Amino acid sequence: MIDRAGLGAFLRHRRESLQPEDVGLPRGSRRRTSGLRREEVAALCHMSTDYYARLERERGPQPSEQMIASIAQGLHLSLDERDHLFRLAGHHPPTRGADSEHISPGLLRILDRLADTPAEIVTELGETLRQTPLGVALTGDATRYTGPARSNGYRWFTDPAARRLYAPEDHAFLSRMYAAGLRAIVTLRGPGSRAAHLADLLLAQCEEFRRVWDNQEIGIRPHDTKRFVHPEVGRLELNCQRLLDPEQSHYMMVYTAVPGSESYEKLQLLSVIGAQPVQSDL
């Protein structure tokens, strides 16, 4: 059963505790309160200000699990705080671990400070959970996919458009890397896992995947430098740094270019062009 008073009090306290800079927002010179405004939280949670305000005021219908998950992410809650929020709203908390899509506050705080850098947070299956604006400009909006296509490895083998963004001379290596990476996750998570289901789908649908999978390769690590072929700015060579959240099996991928290089200049141009769609069918 929903605890409206407890839910409202918890939301108010969390909103008032967060500062604009904590969530990547400008403070501005006209701000009179130290915490976030309700409209700012509502935007972070992808809901209307009126809906969010009613929750704080202990009104309205019981929020769905999806809505509570969005609020937990928007307020940068820890896993313990997220679980508490779910219980206040009358729901069982989601599972933790590799299948969880709740991004830790630490990763979000870092991502919020990378507005001028291409970066993304992905699951161990390559499902993009969050991107910076320049990350969207570089690779397109990778959060819009549903079903198995959320995995960039699945798209690599099933959607020809997924390969257009990468240098052709790297395609064979990337196929081996994706297959080897999926094999490792299947072994780690077991036959009933989402990884195993993804492998079964690819084995049934893609001859290339079957051929590479049969090579039994394991431990193929991604290169530190990734070569992109962007439709607006052309070829870029970017260093990729990875930060792991071991509790959630999430990776933050940050792409940078050597200062003064041609790729560095192209990234500056891309930041001016903005987050234009990379391909309509990507």
N, C-alpha and C positions, 0 to 999 in steps of 0.2 A: 504494500500500500504506500502511496506517495506521502511523504512528509513535507507538506507545503511550507510550513514555517521554517523547518530546518533547511529545505532547499533554497528558499528565498534568502535566508540569513547567510548561507554559505556562498551563494552567488554574489551577494552584495560585498561580502568581505573580500572575496577573491578579486572582484573588479576594482575595489578601492585600493587593494594592495599592489596592483600592477601599475607600472609607470609606462607612458607612451613609448619610451625608448626600449622598454623590455620586450615589446612586440613589433618593433620596427617602424613605429609611427613618430612623426615630428611632434615635439612638445608644443611649439608655438608660443607666442608672447601673450596671448589673451587667456590662457588657461588659468582658472582660479582654484581648481581642485587638484590634489596630488595624484589621484587615481585616474582610471579610464572613464570616459563618458559611456552611457548606455548605448548610444548609437555606434560608438567605436567597437564595443564588444559585440554588438549585433552584427556588424560588418565582418568582424573576425570569425564569427560563428556561422556566417552565411544564412542569416535569418532577419526578419523585420525587427525594427526597434520596438514596435508595439508588442510583438510576441515575447521578446526577451524581457521587456519591462513588466509584463504580466507575471512572468515567473518570479521575478524579484519581489513583486507585490503580492505573491501567494495567491494568484488568480489563474484562470484559464484551465484548459484540459490537461490531462497528464501528458507530458512530452514523450515522444517515442524514443526508443533506444538509439535510433539514428540521430535524432535531435540532440540527445544527451551526449553522444559521442562527439558531435560537432562542437558543442559547448565546451566539453572537456579539452578538446584540441585548441579551440579559440582562446581559452583562458590559460593555456600553457600549463595544464595540470600534470602533476606527477602521476604515476600509476596508482599509488595509494589514494591520492586525491580523486582521480578518475573513478576508482571503484567506489569510493564514498559517495560521490555524486550520483552514480547509478543507483545505489541503494536508497539514497534520499528520494530519488524519482520513482522508486518502486520497481526497479529492474535488477536482474542479476548482472553483475559485472561481466564484461567479455573476458575471454581467455587471455592469458599473458603468453609471452614467448614469441616464436617465429611467425605465428599466424596473426599476431596483433598488428594493427595498423596505427596504433596510437604512438605518435612521435614524442620522444622524451623532451621535456622543457629545455634541456641543455642543447640538444641539436637544433631546436627551433630558435633559441636565442642566437646561436651562431649563424643560422641561415638568415635570420632577420637583419643581420649586420652585413650581409653580402649582396646588397642591392646592385652594386656595380660589378658583380662577378657572376659568371655562369655557375650555378650549383643546383644540386637536386638531392633529395633524400629518397632512397629506394629500399625495398625489401630484399631479402636474400634471393627471391625469384625475379628480381629486376622490375618490380612494379613501382612506378614512380608515385610517391605520396605527396611531394611538395617540390616546387621549383622556384627559383628566383626569377624576376622578370627577364634578366639577361639569359638565364637558362632556357626560358621559353623561346626567346629570340634565337637562340642557337639551335635547339633541337625540335622546336614546336611544343605544343601543349601535350605532354605525355601522360597527364593525369586524366584525360578524357576517355580513355579506353575502358571497356567493360569485359568481364569474363576472362577467358584465357589470354586474350589479346592485351591485357594489362601488362603481361610479362614481355619485356623487350626481347628476351630470348625466343619466346614463342612467335612474336612478330617477325623476328629475323628469318625464321624458317618458313613462315606462311604468308608473309606480305612482302612482295618485291619492293614496295615503296620504302620499307624500313631500311633498305641497304643504300638508298641514294645519298644518304648523308655521310657515308663513310668512303674513304679512298678505296677504289676497286682492288688495289694490290693487298689490302688487308682483309678482304672478304673471306678467304680460305682460312686464315688464322682465327678470325672471329667465329666462324662456324665451329671449329674445333674447340675454341674456348667456351662457347655457350654449351656445347654438348658435354664437355668435361665438367663444367661447373654444375650443370643439372645432375649429372651422375653422382657427384659428391653429395649434393643435397638429398637426393633420393636415398642414398646409403645412410646418411645421417638421420633423416626423418622417418624412414621406413616405408613399407609397401602401401600403406593406407593414406599416405600424406598427399598434400596438394602437389608437391613436387613429382611424386609418382604418377599422379593423374595427368600432369602436364606432359611427362615423358610418354605416357601411353597415347595421348592425343597426337603428339608429334610423330611417334612411330607409325601410327595409323594414317597420317596425312601427308608425310613428307619423305620422299625417297632420299633426298640429300641427308636429312637427319638420321635416317636408318643407317646409311652408309658410314657417317661419321660416328654414330653411336656404337656401331659394331667394332670400331677400332679400340674400344675399351680404354681410352685415354683418361687420365686423371691429373689434377694438379697443374693445369695450364693457366698461368696467371696473366691478367691483362697487362698490356704494355703501359709503362709510365707516361708515354706520349701517345695521344690519340690524334688521328688525322681525319678531319672533317672536310666535307665538300658542301659548303653552304650555297644555296641558290642565289643569294644576294651579294655576298662578299667573297665567294670562292673558297679556295683551299685554306684551312687553318691547321696548324700543328699546336696542340694544347697539352700541357702537362696536367695529369689528373692525380690529385691527392684524395685519399680515401680515409674517412674517419668512421670507425665502427662503434655502434652501441651494442655491446654483446648481449645485454639483457633482452633486447627486442630484435636482434639480428637485422638491424637497419644500418645502411651505409649512407654517409654523406659524401657525395662526389663533388669536388671543387675543381674547376677548370681554369687554368691560368696560362698566360703566354709570357715568354721571355721579354722583358722590357726592351723596347727599341727594335724588336723584330717585326717582320711584316705581319705575322699573326697578331702581334700586340696592336698594331695599327688597325687591323681589320676588326678586332674586338671593340676598339674605340668607336669605329664606324658603326658596328652592329648595335652598340648602345644608343647611338643617335637614331638609327633606323627604327629601333624599338621591336616589340614582340609581334612582328608580322608572322602570319602563318607560313611555316616552312614549305609545306606541300598540302594541297587540299585533301589528298588521300593518305597522308601520313598518319 
